[in-house]
Amino acid sequence: MTTPWGEPALARFPEDPRDRLRAWDASDEYLLRHIADRQVPLSGTVVAVGDRWGALVTALAAYRPTQITDSWLGQEATRANLARNGVEPGTVRLLTTQDPPPGRIDVLLVRVPKSLALLEDQLLRLAPAVHEGTVVVGTGMVKEIHTSTLGLFERILGPTRTSLAERKARLILCTPDPALRRPANPWPYRYTLPDGIGPVSGRTVVNHAGVFCADRLDIGTRFFLGHLPAPGGGRVVDLGCGNGVVGTATALADPRAEVLFVDESFQAVASAEATYRENDVPGHAEFRVGDGLTGVPDGSVDLVLNNPPFHSHQATTDATARRMFAGARRTLRPGGELWVIGNRHLGYHVTLRRLFGNSEVVASDPKFVVLRAVRR
């Protein structure tokens, strides 16, 4: 990536030679050029929110910035990119969206997230640290910045305008108004599940901002809940757990089960744990933020339940699903099962047959299919 401070070498995490997606885009470059061209002072506390793969803090490492991210993969990419470019450990402070933010912010750089809810939550959490002299610059591709995006900056921080577009990227320029009366933070959000969906019928869901379908049960999960395997005890993984509804349903159906909730989103795992605790679920559960089943011992799992994502930010890709399926095959005991729900058009059955040697359709409707693969 070419920046006014040099050309850092950057990669996504985990590195995959087959993945041609870059670890930065035109919006990262636009923001960095703007800071240099306007000679924005970087001597105070510099905070980069939503820096997807560490491009911003790697370029600005000399100014000892703080990164705030919801992505475990993004944070690991940042560590790797800082090391790749010779930055000493500890130079950049790495925080998650679940950590207390800095008490004072002098330069706030915001990489606009896909989730408007996550942006709202982060701006509300950071606003008390922003002062009249804080430089606030947001960035994103044109298709990521909407009237509602600008409205959040305006409502929470102060008067906001946008730049001209360059290479399909745009900047958000905000002037903080300390006298602004900010709304209360509505996150995390709680709602009651509908009836007719098995053990979690009528139960409470807790969703932190940015977790998929924050205010209602999505139709894919609802379909999955109607076709979960019968209780069998053992070690169960809710892989890509989101708000934890699927794993919680399994634990309620079978108190003998030991359920591991895993997601790469800090917000998601916090939601899953809150949902589980809210419903006084019996049995044993573990909550882990990480890259799928990395760190789970081979042959130690009886059942994996998975609704894999097929987007990486704005890019459509099956790379995450493939890693999840491969991890499931490695960690399942002989006879253990992987149950997957996905959109019919994604063709997960092909990948499962290649990895497991088998794939069975458990249930389907015009939009979704539930598949079962057995570790032989």
C-alpha positions in Angstrom: 0.0 0.0 0.0 1.4 3.4 -1.0 1.1 6.0 1.8 2.7 9.4 2.6 4.7 7.5 5.3 6.0 4.7 3.1 4.8 1.5 1.5 4.0 -1.0 4.2 3.5 -4.6 3.1 0.1 -5.9 4.2 -1.8 -9.2 4.2 -5.1 -10.5 5.5 -5.3 -13.2 8.2 -5.0 -16.1 7.9 -2.8 -15.7 4.9 -4.0 -17.8 2.0 -2.1 -17.7 -1.4 -5.4 -18.5 -3.2 -7.1 -15.4 -1.7 -6.6 -12.4 -4.1 -8.4 -9.9 -1.8 -6.1 -7.1 -0.5 -5.7 -6.0 3.1 -6.6 -2.4 2.2 -8.7 -0.5 -0.3 -8.9 3.0 -1.8 -10.7 4.4 1.2 -7.8 3.6 3.5 -5.4 5.3 1.1 -7.7 8.3 0.7 -7.9 8.8 4.5 -4.1 8.7 4.9 -3.6 11.1 2.0 -6.1 13.5 3.6 -4.3 13.4 6.9 -1.0 14.2 5.3 -2.3 16.8 2.9 -4.1 18.7 5.7 -1.2 18.3 8.1 -3.4 16.9 10.8 -1.4 16.9 14.0 -0.8 13.4 15.3 0.9 14.2 18.5 -2.1 13.4 20.7 -4.1 10.3 21.2 -4.9 8.8 17.7 -7.7 6.2 17.6 -8.6 4.1 14.5 -11.9 2.4 14.8 -12.8 -0.5 12.5 -9.4 -0.7 10.9 -10.1 -3.9 9.1 -6.7 -5.5 8.6 -4.5 -3.0 10.3 -3.7 -0.9 7.3 -4.3 2.4 9.1 -2.4 1.8 12.3 0.5 0.1 10.5 0.9 3.2 8.3 0.6 5.5 11.4 2.6 3.3 13.8 5.2 6.0 14.4 2.4 8.0 16.2 1.6 5.1 18.6 -2.1 4.9 17.6 -4.9 2.8 19.3 -6.9 0.4 17.2 -10.4 -0.6 18.2 -11.9 -3.6 16.3 -14.7 -6.2 16.6 -12.7 -8.7 14.5 -10.4 -11.3 16.1 -9.1 -12.0 12.6 -8.6 -8.3 12.0 -6.6 -7.9 15.2 -4.4 -10.9 14.4 -3.8 -9.4 10.9 -2.8 -6.2 12.5 -0.3 -7.9 14.8 1.2 -9.8 11.8 1.3 -6.6 9.6 3.0 -4.6 12.4 5.6 -7.3 12.8 6.0 -7.7 9.0 6.9 -4.0 8.9 9.3 -4.0 11.8 7.0 -2.2 14.3 8.0 -3.0 17.9 5.4 -4.9 20.0 3.4 -2.5 22.2 3.8 0.5 19.8 0.2 0.2 18.7 -2.4 -0.4 21.4 -4.9 -3.0 20.3 -8.4 -2.9 21.8 -11.6 -4.7 21.1 -15.1 -3.3 20.9 -15.7 -4.9 24.3 -12.8 -3.0 26.0 -13.2 0.4 27.7 -12.2 3.1 25.1 -9.5 5.7 25.7 -10.5 8.6 28.0 -9.4 11.3 25.6 -9.2 11.2 21.8 -7.4 13.9 19.8 -7.7 12.3 16.3 -10.5 9.8 15.6 -10.3 7.8 12.4 -13.4 5.7 11.6 -13.4 3.0 8.9 -17.2 2.8 8.3 -18.4 -0.8 9.2 -21.0 -2.7 7.3 -23.3 -2.6 10.3 -24.9 0.7 11.0 -25.8 -0.5 14.5 -22.1 -1.2 15.2 -21.2 2.4 14.0 -23.9 3.8 16.3 -22.7 1.9 19.3 -19.0 2.8 18.8 -19.7 6.5 18.2 -21.8 6.7 21.4 -19.1 4.9 23.4 -16.4 7.1 22.0 -18.2 10.4 22.1 -17.4 11.3 25.8 -13.7 11.1 24.9 -14.1 13.5 21.9 -13.5 17.2 22.6 -13.9 20.4 20.6 -10.4 20.1 19.0 -10.7 16.5 18.1 -10.1 15.8 14.3 -12.8 13.3 13.2 -12.4 11.7 9.8 -14.4 8.7 8.6 -13.8 6.7 5.4 -15.4 4.1 3.3 -16.2 3.2 -0.3 -19.1 5.2 -1.8 -21.4 2.2 -1.6 -20.8 1.9 2.1 -21.7 5.5 3.0 -25.3 6.4 3.1 -27.5 9.3 4.4 -28.1 7.3 7.5 -24.3 6.9 8.1 -23.8 10.7 8.0 -26.9 11.1 10.2 -25.2 9.1 12.9 -22.1 11.3 12.9 -24.2 14.4 12.9 -26.5 13.2 15.7 -23.8 11.8 18.0 -20.7 14.0 17.4 -21.6 17.1 15.5 -21.9 18.8 12.1 -20.9 16.5 9.3 -20.1 16.7 5.6 -18.6 14.5 2.9 -15.7 14.9 0.5 -15.7 14.4 -3.2 -15.3 10.8 -4.2 -11.9 9.5 -5.3 -11.5 6.0 -6.8 -15.0 5.2 -5.5 -14.0 6.1 -2.0 -15.3 9.0 0.1 -14.4 10.7 3.4 -16.7 11.8 6.2 -15.6 15.1 7.8 -17.1 15.8 11.2 -16.7 18.8 13.6 -17.3 17.8 17.2 -19.8 19.7 19.2 -19.3 19.1 22.9 -22.6 20.8 23.7 -24.6 18.3 21.6 -27.2 16.3 23.5 -26.5 12.7 22.5 -29.1 9.9 22.6 -28.8 7.1 25.1 -27.0 4.0 23.8 -29.7 1.3 23.0 -27.1 -1.5 22.9 -27.1 -4.3 23.8 -30.7 -5.0 22.6 -33.0 -7.6 24.1 -36.0 -9.3 22.4 -38.2 -12.3 23.0 -38.1 -15.3 20.6 -41.4 -16.5 19.0 -43.1 -19.7 19.8 -42.9 -22.9 17.7 -39.1 -23.0 17.5 -38.3 -25.7 20.0 -36.5 -25.3 23.3 -35.8 -21.6 22.9 -39.4 -20.7 22.2 -40.3 -17.6 24.3 -36.7 -17.2 25.5 -34.7 -13.9 25.6 -32.0 -13.0 23.1 -29.3 -10.5 24.0 -27.7 -8.8 21.0 -24.7 -6.5 21.1 -24.4 -4.1 18.2 -23.2 -5.5 14.9 -24.4 -9.0 15.4 -26.5 -10.3 12.5 -30.3 -9.7 12.8 -30.0 -7.6 16.0 -33.7 -7.1 16.6 -35.4 -10.3 15.4 -34.7 -14.0 14.7 -33.5 -14.3 11.1 -35.3 -16.8 8.9 -32.3 -19.0 8.3 -31.7 -19.6 12.0 -35.4 -20.1 12.5 -35.3 -22.9 9.8 -32.2 -24.4 11.4 -33.8 -24.5 14.9 -36.7 -26.5 13.4 -34.3 -29.2 12.2 -31.5 -29.6 14.8 -30.3 -33.1 15.6 -31.8 -35.0 18.5 -30.1 -34.7 21.9 -27.0 -37.0 22.2 -24.9 -35.4 24.9 -21.1 -35.0 24.3 -19.1 -32.1 23.1 -21.0 -29.7 20.8 -19.7 -26.6 19.0 -21.9 -23.7 17.9 -19.4 -22.6 15.2 -19.9 -19.0 14.1 -22.3 -18.6 17.0 -23.6 -15.1 16.5 -25.9 -14.4 19.3 -25.8 -18.0 20.5 -29.4 -19.0 19.8 -28.5 -22.3 18.2 -26.1 -23.4 20.9 -28.5 -22.3 23.6 -31.3 -24.3 22.0 -29.0 -27.4 22.0 -28.0 -26.9 25.7 -31.7 -26.5 26.7 -32.6 -29.6 24.8 -29.8 -31.7 26.4 -28.3 -30.5 29.7 -25.7 -33.3 29.3 -24.1 -31.5 26.3 -21.0 -29.4 26.8 -21.4 -26.5 24.3 -18.5 -24.4 23.0 -19.6 -21.1 21.4 -17.1 -19.8 18.9 -17.0 -16.7 16.7 -14.4 -14.3 15.4 -16.5 -11.3 16.5 -16.0 -10.0 20.0 -19.5 -8.6 19.9 -21.0 -12.0 18.8 -19.3 -14.0 21.6 -20.4 -11.4 24.2 -23.9 -11.7 22.8 -23.9 -15.5 23.0 -22.7 -15.5 26.6 -25.3 -12.9 27.6 -28.0 -14.9 25.8 -26.9 -18.1 27.6 -26.7 -16.5 31.0 -30.0 -14.6 30.6 -31.9 -17.9 30.2 -30.3 -19.8 33.1 -29.3 -22.7 30.9 -28.3 -25.9 32.7 -25.1 -27.7 31.9 -21.6 -26.5 30.9 -20.7 -24.0 28.3 -17.5 -22.3 27.0 -17.2 -19.0 25.1 -14.3 -18.4 22.8 -13.3 -15.7 20.3 -11.0 -17.0 17.6 -10.6 -18.3 14.1 -13.1 -21.1 13.9 -11.9 -24.3 15.5 -8.3 -23.3 15.7 -7.0 -24.6 19.1 -9.7 -27.2 19.5 -8.0 -30.7 19.8 -8.3 -33.2 16.9 -11.0 -35.7 17.4 -12.5 -34.1 20.5 -16.0 -33.0 19.3 -19.2 -35.0 18.7 -21.3 -32.4 16.9 -20.6 -29.1 15.1 -23.5 -26.8 14.2 -22.7 -24.2 11.6 -24.3 -21.3 9.7 -21.2 -20.0 7.9 -20.9 -16.4 6.6 -20.4 -15.9 2.9 -19.2 -12.3 3.0 -15.9 -10.8 4.1 -17.0 -7.2 4.6 -18.3 -6.2 1.1 -16.6 -9.1 -0.7 -18.5 -12.4 -1.4 -16.3 -15.4 -0.7 -16.6 -19.0 0.5 -13.1 -19.0 2.1 -14.5 -18.7 5.6 -17.0 -21.6 5.1 -14.2 -23.8 3.7 -12.0 -23.2 6.7 -14.9 -23.9 9.0 -15.7 -27.2 7.3 -12.1 -28.3 7.3 -11.8 -27.4 11.0 -14.9 -29.4 11.7 -13.6 -32.5 10.0 -10.3 -32.3 11.9 -11.9 -31.8 15.3 -14.8 -34.3 15.0 -14.5 -37.8 16.4 -15.1 -40.7 14.0 -18.9 -40.8 13.7 -19.2 -37.2 14.7 -21.4 -35.0 12.6 -21.3 -31.5 11.0 -24.7 -29.9 10.5 -24.7 -26.9 8.2 -27.4 -24.4 7.1 -26.9 -22.2 4.1 -28.6 -20.6 1.1 -29.4 -23.3 -1.5 -27.4 -21.5 -4.2 -24.1 -21.6 -2.3 -23.6 -25.3 -3.1 -22.0 -26.3 0.2 -22.8 -29.9 -0.5 -20.0 -30.0 -3.1 -17.4 -28.8 -0.6 -18.7 -31.2 2.1 -18.5 -34.2 -0.2 -15.0 -33.3 -1.1 -13.9 -33.0 2.5 -16.0 -35.7 4.2 -16.8 -38.0 1.4 -20.5 -37.6 2.1 -23.3 -35.0 2.4 -26.9 -35.6 3.2 -29.8 -33.1 2.8 -31.7 -33.1 6.1 -34.3 -30.5 5.2 -34.8 -27.8 2.6 -37.2 -25.1 1.5 -37.1 -22.7 -1.5 -34.3 -20.6 0.1 -32.3 -22.7 2.6 -30.9 -26.2 2.9 -29.7 -28.1 6.1 -26.9 -30.5 5.3 -25.3 -33.3 7.4 -21.8 -34.7 6.9 -20.3 -37.5 9.0 -16.7 -37.9 9.9 -15.7 -41.4 8.8 
